Amino acid sequence: MDGKAPPMGNGEDEIIWHSATVEESLKLQSVSPDGLSEDEVAKRLKQYGKNELTPPPKPGFLRKLWMQINNILIFILIAATIVSAFLEEWPEVGLILGVVIINVTIGLIQEGKAERAAEAIKGMLSSKATVIRGGERQVVDASTVVPGDIVFIQSGDRVPADLRMIDVANLAILEAMLTGESNPINKHTDVVDGGAALGDRKNLAFSATMVMQGQGKGIVIGTGDLAEIGKISSMVGGVDGMKTNLMVQLEIFGRWISFFVAIIGSITFVISWEAVGVGKDDVGNAFKSAVSIAVAIIPEGLPAVVTISLALAMQTLARRNAIIRQLPAVETLGSVTVICSDKTGTLTKNEMTVQAIQTSEGQLDITGVGYAPEGEVCQGGKPVSQDRVSRLLTMFEGSVLCNDSGLGKDDKGHWEPVGYPTEVSLLTMGMKLGAKDWKGLKASKPRVAAVPFASEHKFMCCVHAHGPSTDPATPLFLHVKGAPDRLIPRCKDQVSNEDFAQRAPMDEKYWQEEAARLSAKGLRVLAVCRADFARSDITDNMDADLILKAPVPFLTMVGLVAILDPPRPEAIEGVKVATKAGIVVKMITGDHPATATAIAKMLSIVPPNSSDKDVSTFTGPQLDAMDDDALDSVVLGCNVFARASPENKIRIVKSLQRMGQVSSMTGDGVNDAPALKAANIGVAMGITGTDVSKEAAKMVLADDNFATIVVAVKEGRRVWDNLVKVLMYNIPVNFAQGLSVFFSYVLKLETVPLTAIQVLYVNMVTSVTMGMMLSMEPPEGDIMSRPPRKTNKRLFGKKVMWNCIYVSSLMVCAVIGVFQWSLTNNPADEVDGRRAAADRSPRIDRARGEAFNMLVFAEMAYALNCRYLRDKAITTKLFTENWWCWVAIGIATTLQIILTYVPGVSYFFYNGPIDGMAWLRILGFSTVIFFLVEIEKVVGPKYLMPLVRPLFNAIGVITPEALKTQRTETGMQSVKFIATSASTFGVPHPTNNASNPCAPSGQHAHGYDHPVNEQASAQVPHLHREKSSGAGVGSRSPTSKPMEVEGTVAMGTGHNMQVV
């Protein structure tokens, strides 16, 4: 009882608990079936720690604050605040500080997602546990459960720790949150193969899973952080955040702006200080001149526009059932190159539907999709007669009677399934055949006895009385449904001519061929059989041996039922749109390869008319047998992954990222959380998803619909396009402001044309207003016809740089031109000279008013150009699309009139009233700028860009590394995440324990998963394996195995299993 724990420091060794016998497990944990003593419990609790999850490290508020402030654009805003304070422009100080506070606050709100994801996992753990200690059953706090405890579980309980079951009674546990399997798993105590996947370890029960039926006892083998749920929690907390391309590009842009401001500001300082035709300014005035240009060039309003643009896109997507949980993820959607999607419920309706029934006379198709009993029976595309439908109901009524599920309408009138999806589909079929009142049918033919479905025999049978069940004269019938391979050999005859009163000799070959044919199409096939039954054969311990050990076949084959979870119609269209947009859709499912391939063909994920041998399909066991290099060589060429585990999802994501892809990954279980966190865009299911998966994801689908992902990708592309438009608008405007002031010194003008307050107004009001208008632009017509943009696509590229030079030059000429025109054509005031911008006179104010309005109206004209990146703006769409454009122009125009003519306001903004001729010059120059930019759109790419591109390339060669768009980590990711050890999901592959957040550390503050008895452990070397071993050791068997459901599908052989 006082065995010493084995060394755990290197994490190289683990015990294959599911391969240990009950006796070995008891010995390894130094416990008897009567449980531990209280003294031993206290000792182990102290040694191994509580059965709870270690909370993730939480940075303090100052650390979080610094993480938000440590951004080049925020630094620019803070610098602008300091500059404005130096110039004693206090309104601007308050305005810019407000922008800083808003940006930092939004960032702080986005923090802590990993913490909440881990906390969501912690909230799923059981709070109480029933244990057997000293031979007595007692209820204790689940956190005090220790390795070696004997735990009792029953229906309704949440499993408190990982258990090796030693006694079970009809025990079934729902493990969907860990394995993705939607049906409860029947548990037993037998030894399981060492290479079994997590979902196939049927002698183990896992912490936080739910007991659906039965009861059992188990030995605690894993607690706290070292239980399976704990390892997932550690992984979720161990995944670092990532910088999206937008974040990186804005940082690069900020560096360029800072670099340019420093150069222009320094030159201005030197010119002003040395009074080159300006005057003998002192150092203070020279510095004021330099910083005023810096304020003009710095885009103070850009961070706010970007943040608000992303927030508005979030609202738009929310209305389309896509909930974005992290602002930068909106932009990342636009660069997605691969969408990895679950099949069930995302690409399909998650509503099993009977597609066809097979009788001895041939196949009949049943129309309708989902659980709604709307459809008809057809053959050759034409409905069959009602008389034939009635005969079919008589034949297949056993599928309704031999059924423990239910179907009804909810409060909203939607059909609501109760029970197993396969059985519910049979109820829907029965209603389509005429049994609208299926409850009445069951009541008229009450059940007398039943043998429930079990994975061992793969069928369910029920005895029903066709009349009063208590009347000895009432005939009894045995109805059976289940796997054809189990039932076909046990049939003596078959229904003939679709008339139950007629029989024909059993044609076993025919039924086997038809079952194989339907299964090859990816359909789940059930056999429906029937037999007369004697009342004397009913016993209290009736079981499957009633059929399995019958001396001779006695069943009558009624027919086959072919079931499929059909594709969503909108998913079919969504895949088409995604394919046209250059996005590859990959299906990753736990289902059988044949089923996955059939659905993939229906969705056009693979060519619909291709033969199975031409479809590259890989299964989970095949992926487990590959190292990373082998996986990288096939991941791009395979669009269907079947029998995949959550661990496979992580490897697929990371392989795609290594291959330069930007991937979206869907998931709904706790086990999917690490993959969702590691993916560029993790997508959780809003309806079926767990809280853990939603916290780990960056996007949640409120409708669990694949088509919504495609909608989100389109919105992401629109957001990127519009951010480019905002940047193409902002940069020339800001440069025009700064350079207008700069060239006023260089050209020895009388004074500067723009003051600091005017520049800040343009930056914070006009530019933001126009920028918000551009951010609301609808998508251009070809947005989903273009290939995805490159992962490192630059915001500040050659096109933007050339556009900045070209447009800012036009605006500078216009601003300085109207300013000098006004000064030249108006008599000088008594207060004259070019000392500083602070000097005031009506004449100078009028000139500045004209220059100020020239700048703003040139901006508005240029904003119209920016609405279309590729298309010409001279189109009727300019007036019919995006009515916010004209609202923004109307607001900006109204404000300009107020700032120009309202006394007091105009004085505050250094404006003077201007006459009609001035307005004609302003509107004329604005119109000229609009048409010159449109001309450049036509001739620039062909004639001008080839001339300036060599110059830009030369600049790129001499540009410091800090100013280049360069990645220091893999692609767009800064995720330092490595899929964890073999036991995490039961499937090992090479890992680096140094980076493994789940590797044992020798400190057991929160959990343990190794044998308590070191000596006993040393005596069973066959139960040990290295966590760092290759996939060939301890991996799942490469032989595919069909799902344990009532039916059969094609086995994992043939071309669908081929590795290419």
N, C-alpha and C positions, 0 to 999 in steps of 0.2 A: 504493500500500500504506500510505501514511501520511496518508490522508484524515483530515480533522478532524471530530470529532463535532459534530453540530448542537446548538444551544442547547436545553436541556431544562428550564429553570427553571419555566416556566408550565404544562407538561403539556397544552398546548392542541392538540398535534399528534401524530398517530400514523401509522405506515406500515401500509398494507393489504397485508401480506406475501403473503397467499394469492392476491392479484390480480396479483402480480409473476411474470413468466416466470422460468425457470431462469437465463437469461442476465442478466436485470435483477437478480435476487437475488445472483448472483455479483459483479456490478459494484457493487451497493450495499454489499456487505460487503468489497469490495476483496480478493477471494480467487479463486484458480483451482481447478479440480477436483483439483489435486495438493495442496491445502491450504496452510496458512500455514507460514512459516519459524519456527524456534525464537525468533529475535530478535523477530519480529513478535508471537508469542504472549506473550513476556515484556512487551513494550510494552503490549499490550492488557490483559493481566492487571493491570498497574499502573494503567492508565487507567480500566478499567471494573470492577475489583474481582473477587473470587472468585465462582464460581458456587455460592453458598450463600445461605441465608436469614438475614436479620438477626434475631438473637434479640430477642424482645420485652423492653422495659424491665421490670426486676423491682424492685419496692420492697423496701427493706431490712426486717429483722425489726421494728425499732422502728416503722417506718411501718405495717406490717401490724398490729402490736399496737395502735397508736393507732386504726386504722380499726375495730378491734373494740371498743375501749373507748369510742370516741366515739358513745355510744348513751345516750339518756336513762335507760333502765332500768338500764343498767350503772352510770351515775352515781348513780342512786338507791341501788343496792346498796352502792356505795362509801361513799356518805353514811351509810347505815345502819351500815356497819362502823365508821366514825369515831364515830358516835353511841354505838354499843355499847362501843367502846373508852373513850370519855369516861365512860360509866357504869360502866366496869370490869367489864363482863359478858363475860369472855374466852371462855367457851364459844360465845357467840353470835358473837363476832368470828371465831372459827375457822370456824363453820358458814357464815356469810355469805360469808367469803372463799373458801370451797370452792365455793360456788355461782358466784361471780364467775369463778373460775379455770375451772370446767367450761364456762360459757357462752363465755368468751373462747377456750378451747381448741377448742371445736366450730367457732367462727367461723373460726379460723386454718386448721383442716383444710379448710374449704370454699373457702379462697382459692386462687388460682393456676390456676383452670380454664382461663382463656385462655392462660396460659403452657403448660400441658400440651397444649392443642389445637394451638398453634403448633409445639410440640416433636413432636407426633404427625405433623404434616405434614412436618417436617424429617426424621423417621425414614423417610419413604416415598421420599426421594430416592435416586438411584443413587449408589453409592460409587465406581464405576469407569466409565470410558468408553473406547471404542475410537475413536481419531481418525486422520485421515490428515494428516500434517504432512511437508512436503518430499517428497511422493510416497510416503512409507512409512507403513504402518499400525502404530500403537503403542497400547498400553493405558496410560492415565494416570488420575490421580485426577480424579474428576468435578468437583471444586471448581476445577480449573485450566482447565476448558473456557472458551473466550472467544468473544465474538461473531465470526463469520466462520470458526470452526473447521469442518472437514468431519468429520462424525461418521458412523461405520458402526454400524448396528444390525442385529440378527438375532433369530430366535425365542428367547425366554427372557430377552432383555435388558430392562432398565428404561431408558426414554429419559432421557438425562442432562440435556437442555435442550430448549427449544423449537426445532424444526427446520423449515426449508423443504426438503421432499424434492426431490432432484435426480435420483435414480435409485432405482427400486423393482423388486423381483422377488417377486410374489405376497405383498406385505407387508400384514399385517392387524394392527391394534393395538387392544387393549381400552382404551377411554376412559371406561368406566362411571363411574369416580370423578370425572370432570370433566363429562361430558355427560349421564349417566344412561342412556345407550344400553347395553343388556346384551350386545349382539352385537359382536364385533370389527369394526372399520371397515377396509375395504379402502382402501389408500392408492394415490395416483397422483401424477404430476408436473404435470398440466395446470393451467392457470389456473382459479381458482374465482371466482365472482361476488363483488364487494366486499361485498354485503349478506348473505353467507352466515353462518349461525349457527356457533357454535364446532364443533358436531358435524358440520357440513357442510363444514368446511374440510379436505377430504380430501388436500390436498397438504402439510399440516402435521402434525408429530408433536409431542406436548406432553410436557414434563418430567414424570417420575414415572409415566407410563403404561406399560403392559406390551405388549411385542411378542409376539403369539401365533403368527404364522407368517411365513415369508418373510424377506427381508432388504432393506436399502436404505441409501442415503447421503443426508445432508441437511446444509444449511448452518445453523449456529447463529444464530438470530435473536433469542432471548430467554434471559437467564440470571438466576439468583438471584431477587431480589425482583420483577424485571420479567418473569419467566416467568409463565405463567398460574397455575401452582401457587403461585408466590410472591405474586401479587396476592391470592389467596384467603387465604394465611397472614396477609398484612397486614390484610385485612378482619377476620379472626377476632380478631387482636390489637387491632384498632381499635374493636371494639364494647365500649362501656362496660357495666358491670353495671347492674342495675335494682333499684329498691326495689319490692317487692311491696306490695300494699295492706295486708297484715298488718303488715309492717315500719313502714309509714307510720302506721297506726292505733295501733300500740303506742307509737310515738314521741309521737303526739298525746296518747294516754292518759297517758304519763309526764309530759308537760307539765301536764296537768290535775291529776294527783296532786301534782306539785311545787307548783303554784299553790295548791291547797287546803291542803296541809301548811303552806305558808308563812303563810297567813292564820290557820289554827287555832293553829299554833304561836305566832304573834305575839300573838294574843289571850290564850292561856294564859300566856305570859311576862308580859304586862301585869297580868293578874289575880293571878298568883302574886306578882309583885314588889310590887305595890301592896297586897297582903294584903287584898283585898276579902273579908272574912269568912274568911280562910284563916290569916293569921298573918304575922308580920314575917319573911318569907323573905328571905334575901340574894339577890344577883344570881345566884350560882352555883346555888342551889337552884331559883330561878325558871327558869334555863336548863335544868336537869335536868328539870324538869316539862314544859317545852316540847318538848325532844327526846324524852322518853318517849312523848309523843303522836305525834310524827313517826314513831318506830319502830313504833307501833301501826298507823298508817294506811298506811305504805309496804308494798306487797305484795312482801316479799322473795322469796317462793317462786314468784311468777308467772313470771319468766323461765325458771326451771327447769321449771315445768309446761308452758309453751309449747314449749320445746325438746324435752322428753321426749315430748310429745304428737305433735309433728311426726316425731320419730324413730320412734315406734311406728307411725305411719301409713306411714312409709317401709318398715318391716318388713312391714306388712300388704300393701302394694302389691308388694313384692318377691316375696311368696308368690303373687301373682296375675300375675307376669311383667312387672311395671312397676318398673324400677329408677330410683328418684329420686336424682339426683346433687346436688341443692341443696335443703336443708331448706325454705326458704320457698316453693319451687315446689309443695309439697304443697297449701298453701292456695290458691295461684293457680289450681290446677286447678278449684277449685270455682266460679270466676267466669268460666270459659271460655264465650264466646258463639258462637264459630266454630271448628270443627275443619277444618283444611285437610289433606287426606290424599292421599298418593300412591295410585295405583290398584294397580299391580303389586305383589303380595306383601303388601300391607296390607289393601286392600279385597278383593283377589282372592287366590287360592291361590298364584299364581305357578307354576302347573303347567298348561301348555297342554293342553287337552283337546279331542279331536275330538267335536263336538256332533252332527254330521250328515254323511251322505254323500248325494250327489245322483247318481242314475243316469238313464238315458234313460227309466226307468219311473216316476221320482218320487223324493221325499225319504224317507230312512230316518234315524231318530234313534238315537243311541247313548247309552245311559245310563251313569252313573258319572262321578265327578269326580276329577281328578288323574291321577297316573301309575300308580296301582294298576290292574292289568288286571281290574277288577271291573265288569261291566256287560253289557248285552245289546242286540241290535239290535231296534228296535221300529218299527212303522208304525201310525199312528192310535192310539197308546197301547198296542198289543198286540205281544207278541214275535212275530217272524217264525219260520218253520220252520227247522230245523237244515240242511235241504238248501239253502235259500236262503242261509243264512249261509256255507255252504261255497262256493257259487258266488261270493259277494261276496269271499271271501278270494282265490279264483283271479283275480278281476278286479283287486283292489287290492293284490296281493302286491308290486307294484312300489314301493309306499310303504314297504315294509320292506327291499326289496333296494336301492333307490336311496336309501340312508340311511347316513350316517357316524357316527351317534350310537349310544348304548347305554343299556341299562336293566337294573338288577339290584337285589338287596337288600343293605342294609348289615348291620352286625353286630347291629342291633336288629330286623332284619326289615322295615325300612321300604324302600320302593322308592326307589332312588337313581338320578337321571338322570345321564347322561354325555354331554355335547355340547350341541347346540342344542335348546332347548325345543320348537320346532316339530317337529323330527324325532323327538324322544322321544315326543311325542304320537302320531305315526304308528305307532311301535312298539307303544304301548299299544293303539291301535286294531287293529293286526294281531293282537295277542294276544287281544283280545276277539272277533275274527273266527275264532279257532281256531289261530293260529300261536303256541301257547304257547312252543314252542322256536324262537324267531326266529333264534337262532344256527344251529340245525340247518338251517333253511330257507336261510339265506345260504350255508352250507357245501355244500348240495346243488345250489345254483345259483350257482357262483362268479362273481365279477366278473372281467371280462376287460379292460375299459377304462372310463374315466370322464372326464367334463367337470365340474369342480366348480362349485358355485354362485358367481355373481358378480353384483354389483349392476347391471352393464352389461346382462346378458341375462336375469337374474331366473329362471333355472331351473337344474336339475341333471339330468344324464343319465348313465346307466351302461349298459354292455353286459354282459349276463350269459349264461353258458352254462347251458342246462337239461340238465346232465349233466356228464361229465368235460370240463374246459375244454381239455385237450390233444388231445382226439379231434376230428379235422377234421369228422367227421360230426355232431357235437353241434350242434344248432340254437342260434343266438344270438338274443337279444331285446334291444331297446333300451327301457329304462324311463326315463321322464321325469316329473319333477314340478316345478311352478313356477307362475308367475303366469298366470292364465287368459288375460289379454289378450295374452300372448306366445304361448301354445300353441294356443288355439282356432283362430286363422287357419291354423295349420300342420297341422291334422288333415284327413285325406281322408275318414274314416268314423268310426263310433262303434259301441260294443258294443250289441247289441240284446237285449232280453228278459233282461238280466242274465246272459247266457250268452256267455262269451268266444268261443265257437265261432261265434256268430252276429254278423253285421255289418249295419249299415244306413247309408244315406248320411248324411253329416255335416249336422246341423241346427245351423248356426252361431248362428242367432238364438236358438234355445232355450237353448243353453249360455250365451250372453252375458247373456240375461235372468235365468237362474237364478243366475249369478255375481253379477250386480248386486243381485238380491233378497237373497241371503245376505250380501253385503257391506254392504247398507243396514242390516242388523241388527247391524252391528258385528263380524261374524265375519271372521276371516282365511281367505281362500279359496285353496285350491291345486287345480290341475288335475293329474290323473294320466293319463298317456298311455303308449302302448306301440306298438312296431313290430317287425317282423322285421328282422334285421340280417345283412348278409353279412360273413363273416370277412375278405374282401378289402378291406372298407372301413375296417378298423382300421389306424390309423397312429400313429406316435409323437407327432405334433403335432396330434392330433385336438382340436378346440376347438368353441366354440358355433356356429361357422359351419356345422357339420354339419347343424344344424336351421335356423338363420337364413337361410342362403344355399342351401338346397335348392331345386332348380329347380321342384319341385312339392310340395304338401303330401303327406306320407307317413305321418303318425302316426295312430293310432287312439285316439279319445277314450274313456277308460274311465269317468271320472266326476269329480265335484268333491268335495273334502273341506273341510268348514267347521270351523274351529278357533277356540276362545275360551279365554281365561284366566278361568275362572268365578269369580263372587263367592264369598267364604267364607260359609257359612251363618250363622256367628256374627256376621259383619259386617252381614248383612242385619238381624239382630235388634238389633245395636248401633246402626245408623242409626235404627231405630224408637225405641229408648230415648232416643237423643240428641234426636230430633225432639220427642218427648213432653216432654223436659226443656227445650225452648225453645232448643236448640242447633242451629245451622245447620251442616250438613256440606257442605263444598265439595271436589270432586275436582280435583286438579291433576296432570295426567299429560302425558307426552311422546307419548302415543299419538294416533291419529287421532281427529278429532271424532266420527265415526260410532261407532267402538268405544267411546269414552268415554261417549257419550250412551246407548248400549245398556246398558253396565254400570251407569250412573247410574240408569236406569229399573229395572233388576233390583234395585238396592239401595234404591230409593225416594228417592234423593237428589233426583231430579226426579219429578213425577207419572208413575207407570208407564204410564198409559193416554194420556198426552199425545202429540200428534203432534210430529214433529221440528221443524216450523215454530214450535211453541209453546215449545220449549226454547231458552233463551238460552245459547249456547255461544260462548266466545271462544277464539281461538287465540293462540299466542305472538306471531306477527307482527302480529296486530291490537292486542295490548297494547303492542307496541313502537311502534306508530304513535300511541299516545295519550300526552298529557302527564298529569301527576298529577291535574289537575282532572277530566279526562275519565275517567280510571280510577276516581276516587272516585265518579263519578256512576253507574258500572255495577257496581262490585265487590260491592255488597250484593245485587243482583238476579241475579247469575250464580252458579250452583253448579257449573258444569263448565268447566274451563279445559283445553284440549287443546293439543298441540304446544308445551307450555310449557317454557321454559328455566329453569335455576336463578335467573337474574337476574329472570325474571318472578316467581318465588316471593318474592323480596325485596320487589319493588314491591307485590305483592298483600298481603303482611304489613303493610307500612307504610301502605298505603291503608286496610286494615281498622282499623289503630290510629288513623289520622286520623279515621275515621268512628266512633270511640268503642267499637270492638269489642276484646274480649280473645281473641286467636287462639292456637290450637295449630297447629304446622306440623310435618309429618313429612318426613324425608329420610334418605338413606343414603350419599350420595357426599360426596367432599371438596368438590365444588361446592355442596353444600347447607349447608355449615357456617355461612356468614354469615347465611343466612336462619334457620337453627335458633337462632343466637345472638341475632338481632334479635327473634324471635317471643317472645310472653309465655311460652309453653311450647314449646320446641323438643323434638321427639320423634325420636330416632334409632332405627334398626332394629338390634336386637341380633344377628340372624343374618347379614343381608346388609350391614349398615352398616360403614363404615370406622371406624378408630380416631379419625380426625379428626372425623367427624360425631358420634360418641359423646361426645368430649370437649367439643364445642361445645354439645351438647344439655343440657337440664335433666332429661330423662327418656329412658330407653332401654327399648324393648319387647323383652323376651327372646324373645318368640314372633312378632315382626313382625306382630301381629294388631291390626286396627282395634278389635275389641271390647274389647281391653285398655285402649285410650284411654278408652272410655266407662266402664269399671270405675274407672279412675283419676279421672275427673271426679266420679263418685259418691263416691269416697273423699275427694276434695278438698272436696266440699260437706259431707260428714259432719264433716271436720276443722274447717271454719269454724263449723258449727253448734255443735260441741262446744267450740270456743274461746269462742264467745259464751256458752255455758253456764258455762264456767270463769270468764269475766269477770263475768257476772251473779252468780255465786256469790262470787267473791273481793271485789269492790268493797263490797257491803253488809257482809260480814264484817269487812273491814279498817276500814271507817268505823265500824261498831258498836264495835270495840275502842277506836279513838281517841276517839270521841265519848262512850263510857262514862267514860273518864278525864276528858275535857274537862268534861262536865256534872257530874262529882263536884266540880270546882272551882266551877262556876257555881252549883250547888245547895247549896254549902257543906256537903258531906258530911264525915263524920268523917275519912275518908282515901280514897285511890283504890281502886276495886274490883279493878283488875287491875294487876299489876306488869310490869316490862319483860321479865322472863324468861318469864312466862306468855304475854305477847303474842307474843314471838318464837317460843315453842313452837307456838302456834296458827298463826303465819304459815309456819313452816318444816316443821311435821310434819302437823298436822291439815288445814290448808288444802291442802298439797301432796297428802296422801292422798286427800282428797275431790276435789281438782282432777284427779288422775290417774284416779280413778274416772269422773268426768264425761267425761274425754277418751276413755274407752273405750266410751262409749255407742254402741250400734248406730244406724244411720241411721233417722230417722223415716220413716213409711210413705209420705209424699208427697214425699220428698226429690228424686226424679227426675220429679216432676210439676210442680214449680215452675219458673218462668223463671229464668235465671241472675241472680244478684244484680248490682247495679250495681257498676261498677268502683271507685267511691269509697265503697262502702258502709261506714258507720261502725260500729266496734265499740262506741264510747262514744256512742250516740245517745240520743234522747229516751226510748225505752223503757228502756234500761239506766239512764239517769239517774233516771227516776221509780222504777224498781224499787229502785235504791240508796236513795233517800230513804225509800220505804215500808218496806222490809225492815229497813234499819238502825235505823229508828225503833222498830220492834217489838222488835228485839234489844236496843237500848239500854234500853228500858223494862223488858224482862225481866231483864237483867243488874243494872241499878241497883235494880230492885224486889226481887229475891231478896237482893241484898247488903244493902240497907237493912232488909229484913225480918229477916235474921239478926242484924244489929247491934242492932236494936230489941228483939228478943225474947230476947236473951242478955245476962246481966249484964256490966257493964263490968269490964275487968281493971284491975289497978293501973296498968299502963302504958296511958295513954289519951291521946286527943288526935288532931289531924288534921295533924300536922306534915309528914310525908312518907311516901312509900310504904315507905321502909326501916324504919319503926317496926314492931316485931313484938309480937304477943301472941296467945295461943291463940284468943281471941275474934275478933280481926281475921283470923287465918289461916282460921278456920272460915267466916267470911263471904266471904273471898276464894275459898276452896275451892268454896263454893256458886256464887259469881258465875262463877268459872272454868269449872266444869262446866256451868253454865247456858249460857254462851257456846258451848262445844263441842257440846253436844247440840242447841242451837238451830241451829248450823251443820249438823249432820247431818240435822236435819229439813228445813232449807231446801235442802240438797243433793238431797233426794228431789224437791222442787218443781222444781229446776233441770234434772232429767233430761228434762223435756219442756217445750220452749219454747212450743209451740202447743197441745199436747194437755193434758188433765187428767191429773194424776199419780195420781188416785184410780182405779186400774184394776188388773186382775190382772197387766198387763205390768210393773207396779212390782216384782213379786216373781219374775217369770219371765225377764225380760230383764236382761242384764248382771249376772252373778253376782259380778263384781268389786265391785259396789255393797255387797253384804252382807259381803264380805270386808273392804272398807275400813272399814265401820261396825264390824265385829267387832274389827278392829285398834285403831281409835280408842277404842272402849269399853274394851277391855282396858288400853290405855295410861292412860286416865283413872282407872281403878280403881287401877292401880299408883301413879300420881302423887298420888292422894288418900289412900291408906291405908298405903303402905309407908313405914315410918319412914326418915328421912334423905332419901329422894327427895321426900316430901311437904314436908319442911322446906325443901329446896333450891328448890322451886317455890312457896313461900309458901302452901302449902295446909294445911288442917286437916281432920280426918275429919268427915264430915257424916252426919246420921242419916237414917232412912227417910222422915220427913216432908219433909226437904229434897229427897230424890230424887223424891218425889211432886210437889213444886212444880216441880222442874226438868223432869220428863217431862211434866207437865201444861202448863206454858208452851210447851214445844217442840211439843206436839201442837197447841195453839192457834195457834202461829205457822204451822205447816204448813197448817192449814185456812184461816187468814186469807189466806195467799198464794194458795191455790187459789181462794178466793172472788174475790180481786183479778183472777185470770186471766179469770174469767167477766165480772165487772162493770167491770173497769178499762178495757179498750179502748173500751167503749161509753159509760161514764158518767164515769170519772175522768180519762182522758187528755184529753178535750176541755176539761176545766177547767184542767189544768196545762200543756197545750201552749202557750197564749198566753204563759205565764210563761217557758217554755223558749225560745220565739221571741224574747222580749224580752231574755233573757240572751244569746242568740246575736247580737243586734244590738250589744250593748255589749262582747262578748267580744273581747279583743285578737286581732289576726291570727295571732299565734304559737300561739294555742290552737285555731285552727280547722283543720278537715280541708280543706286547700287544696293543690292541685297547682300547682307552678311549671313543670312540663313536660308534655308530651303525655300525657294520660290517666294510666295507671298506669306509664308508661315513663319512665325517665330515661336512655334509650338515645340517646346522641348519635351515631347511626349513619346514614351516608348511603351508599346504594348507589354503588359506585365507577364508574370511567370506562367508556366504551363497550367497550373491549377486554377488560374483565374476563371477560365471558362471550360476547363477540362481538356483543352487541346494545346499541347506545348508547341512552341517554336522558338528559335534562337532569340535570346534577349540579352540585355546588358543589365545585370542586377545592380550595378552601380547607379543606374538611372531609374531603377524600378521602385516606384513608390510603395509597392506592396512587399518588397523583400523583407524578411524577418530581420530584426536588428539585435536580438539578444535581450532587449528590454520588452517585457510583456505587460506594460501598464494597461493595455486594453486588448486582451485576447491572446489565443494560442490555438495551434492546429496540428501539433505533433503528439506522438504518444507520450504518455506520462511515464511509462515504464521503459527506461532506456535499455535494460537488459533484455526484456522481451522483444523490443524493437530490433535489437541486434540479431536475434534468432530467426527473424523473418526477412532475409535480404530480398526475397522476391517481391516484397511489398514496398521496396524503396526504388526511387528513381530520381535522377537529377533534373532539377527545374530548368537548367540551361541546356538540356539535351536537345538533339534535333527532333524534327517532327516525326521521325520514324520510331522514336521511343515514346511509348505512351500515348501516341496519337490515336485518333479514332480509326477504326478499321476501315480500309478503303472500300470495302464491300458495302454498297448502298443498301439501305433497309427501308421498306415502306412504312408510311405513317401508321400508327396504331389506331386505326379508326375502323368503323364498320364498313368495310369495303376493300377494294384492292386497286392498285395502280400498277403500271408496268414496272418491273424490277429494274435496278440500276445496271442494265447491261446494254450492249449495242452502241450505236453511234452517239447517243446523248451523253455517254460517259467518256467519250473519247477525249484524250488530251492532245491538243494540237498547238 
